[in-house]
Amino acid sequence: MSVSLLTRLDGGEVDGVSMANVSLLRLDLTGGNAPGNKHFKLRPVFQAAHREGIHRLVSFGGPWSNHLHALAALGREQGLQTVGIVRADDGCADTAMLAEARAWGMHIERVSRSEFRLRNEADYLAAVAARFAPCKVIPEGGAGPAGVRGCGDIATLLRQVAPWARRILLPVGTGTTLAGVVRGLGSGCEVIGISALRGATDLESRVQQALAGRAVQDGGIARWQILHQEHCGGFARVTAPLQAFILAFERVHGVPLDPVYTAKMLYAIHRRLRAGEWSAQQPLLAIHTGGLQGRRGFDWLA
Ligand SMILES: *Cc1c(COP(=O)(O)O)cnc(C)c1O
């Protein structure tokens, strides 16, 4: 199993650039119906719910949310009820994500943009918790200490599958996955996160917070940084060069990408290799965090 979770990008050049020094850790091939990083983040939440005898999990997301999709899948698998509070106008049709989540038993509640903005406010969260009680309310994207803990298992897997890896790249949304991976790797490693958002200037402090107050294991934790200029216009936006890169990459390497997260990470690597900013000799381990269900939202990929 280990070997098949590693894909070396030595199948040829994309736009005249070899990425043969890059290997992908294929989390997209793990987790069944909740593939990628999301099942790692959610597993401790499900364990806690089982332990505490709570049968309903509630969370938030957009109409193409990988997080809600994974929550619905795991809820069905593990026999827990799930509720998705979704930023979507009442009139519009279900996306493929929402239709599938519904089919897996998720109760979908559409809310306006203005209500969705309240999703991290204490008063609003208390009202949601009361409304669906007894339940557990999970932050959007599966962020939080449980999610960080769960992502420690990604580091364990990485050390098994690619013990040679020193420079590790991964896409960043909330920073939860980055924090978990950083905590699970030793100080000989460097983790570089590529932010999928424009102007998420609080990410560093959120990651620092997630890393603080934890017993540092022998050997310390990995160094880390986040690149903020690789969002290609903003969250879920796609530029023409990014689109061309995705199509060429998939043709050459036969690995599907999601335009929101993994494609922007690989495009950032590609551009640095092309510019000679990063050495083509240095081995890089890039984490494919999944998100492929979201491809259905991009008609030029279908
Ligand atoms: C959610 C998601 C991320 C971001 O993970 P965070 O832990 O929120 O930083 C990255 N890649 C994919 C494919 C995702 O679905």
The ligand as an ORCA input file, in Angstrom:
! r2SCAN-3c Opt
* xyz 0 1
  C      -9.766     21.641      3.040
  C      -8.671     21.447      2.058
  C      -7.404     22.006      2.235
  C      -7.089     22.964      3.348
  O      -6.857     22.328      4.575
  P      -6.684     23.222      5.887
  O      -6.444     22.224      6.938
  O      -7.999     23.934      6.088
  O      -5.597     24.177      5.684
  C      -6.418     21.707      1.318
  N      -6.670     20.917      0.253
  C      -7.889     20.388      0.036
  C      -8.090     19.567     -1.174
  C      -8.923     20.630      0.930
  O     -10.138     20.104      0.689
*
